[in-house]
């Protein structure tokens, strides 16, 4: 096995056992970035010098009886809306928005305290919204990698790094994970602190990992949360399926997931057909209002001075948000609370709700990051969700399923996800990584 094929847990175990050094693993990742990133464009800043120095320091601590963190010596990528001390934070924007922080974001500080080595910053769409990053899809460069955690998803899929951090306000972790054939995980809203992260929507933002297995994602999310998130042991999960969510998918995805549900049922899962409450139909419009107002609140001072430097998607959204009335925001927030109260008990009766992550595989072209409508409800409700690779389309692009739980039930969701992952065929690597 190549060093770059190691996942998070495997890499940490190999370093602790003396089977590989952190320096060798970091060098392998940097070589991989050098080889494939000219076309993939997953990274905006690679800190070769800092990563190598940190890896040597990590190796100096590996000795019999030493107490090492769970991520000791493991390289990570960080989405470029998340502060890393000494590295630029550009948020995918022009120079007016660039900073060079002197402190790590809380999530990065916790990962470093656990032994992680920051390789650098991965590309994001501008301010983590719609205006695309330069990153291409790891499976087919003519297709979008998704957004806004474009670089993080592509880098993990291309074996440039075992794990990378993303953020999700609508669908920005799970959708690029689905498009690149990796695992994308976001926990309950508030589980991971947001200090040191450029906000998009104050009450909607989540930080989470993109990795190549459920266990790796759970480990990294737990470190960032400051507590263990060991998946609950589940032997025969009870999975809810809402056909109105399947109906939003294109025929190929719908047929594929029907076969996946059948496969999981044969493996022992109990499948319950459910209907989402009528209030669920009101959530999408409320989500738009909340996002527009919260984004406009943060960006108002700089938008007034630098509006010409904003991408068209972001500028149009902020212009709408600045015109919204306070009464609209309050009404939307009340709608969200009502839907959460209606949906959470239904989901909590099951180990997870299963749906498509996205309506289709990654669309062709780099001018659009794809449809996030199937991720949006769970981001808006602050519910934990995860995307798992589940197959490959006829065109050779990854397909994925999404699992959701009620807010606060993160370990139960992870238990269901781990069981499903074990029942599905292993996710293949993209052509660029074979």
Secondary structure, DSSP 8 states (H G I E B T S, - for coil): --GGG--HHHHHHHHHTTSS-HHHHHHHHHHHHHHHHHHH--EEEE-HHHHHHHHHHHHHT--TT----TTTT-EEEEETTB--TTSEE-TTS-GGG-EE-SS--HHHHHHHHTT-EEEEEE--SGGGSSS--S---SS-TTB---SSSHHHHHHHHTTS-SEEEEEESSSTTHHHHHHHTSEEEE-STTSS--TTB--S-TTT-EEEEEESSHHHHHHHHHHHHTS-------SS-EEEEEHHHHTTS-HHHHHHHHHHHHHHHHTT-EEEEE---GGGGGHHHHHHHHHHHHHHHHHHHHHHHHGGGS-HHHHHHHHHHHH--HHHHHHHHHHHHHHHHHHHHHHHTSSEEEEESSSSS--BSSS-----HHHHHHHHHT--EEEEEEEE-TTS-EEEEEEE--TT-HHHHHHHHHHHHHHS------GGG-
